[in-house]
Amino acid sequence: MLLAAEDAKPVPPAVLKVLNGAVDLHCHSGPSPFPRRLNHVEASYDGARIGMRAILVKSHHHNTVMDLLAMSTWLADAPTPVYGGIALNSEIGGMNRSAVAMSLRMGGRCVWAPTTCARQHIDHHHHGGQFPAAGVDLLESEVSVFDASGAVSADTEAVVDIVAETDTLLTGGHLDVESMKALFEVAQRKGVRRLLVQHPDFIIGASEEDIEELMRFGAYIEHEIAMYHPEVTAIGWPVEQLVNWIDRVGPERTVISSDLGQQGNPLPVDGYIYLIGALLDHGVPEKDIRRMIAANPAFLLGLEEAPE
């Protein structure tokens, strides 16, 4: 059943003007072992409220391309195009080139480096860091980009080869900074054009110097609406923190995505409505916001050849 109209908040006209054509690179619609508020078809209809151009749906646990193919009958008439990808956690075999090849060659647009199975994430979660728990025991195990000798593994190199071949997006997932640097160095060497660092100040713990180095590999820096929305009480950072990040990195290399769809959290589009309104109130220019929510993510998702 699609979302009821009363679930959705109205969109102020001035905010709608800025939001039209946004691309969400971080939507957590379902299915998922984590409880979700909406499925991928409902996410498409949710996106239509602001004329969203595209949505990338993420699961930590499985290849979302197969979800979308299974839902193709319902997505055929849905208003917002929805794309999928694969996260390199133990559920799909970690650094599994076969799983990556299947996902990307069947239409996938993104490979997420290890997230819930990255050592950085495991340590964060075990030390009380805020992160949802799965509804079933997933028997996860750590996944690394390195082999036993400490070098980037042959499997990691093979995964990056497929990303380069398909000209798709590679994110740093929840890797620690040094692992991410090693992965992005390989990606740059192999010609990967679309690289993304997600929530640098949540789980990752990247410093300004780290961000500068990661950007030298060509990476964009993503910040998530969920971190700043007052109804997501687990984190609740002030909007000023995001404004400071934008000032430091610049809108040319910044991406804003929702990281929403979880049960109990705002709908992704309601997150956009709130945060973009707040950025406008803080004096962030419309053209800069458009760059961060539309042009940059459209390039990263492969909808454009350049972020213009």
Beta strands, then each sheet from edge to edge (+ up, - down):
strand 1: 23-27
strand 2: 54-57
strand 3: 82-83
strand 4: 85-87
strand 5: 110-112
strand 6: 169-171
strand 7: 194-198
strand 8: 220-224
strand 9: 254-257
sheet 1: 1+ 2+ 3+
sheet 2: 4+ 5+ 6+ 7+ 8+ 9+
end
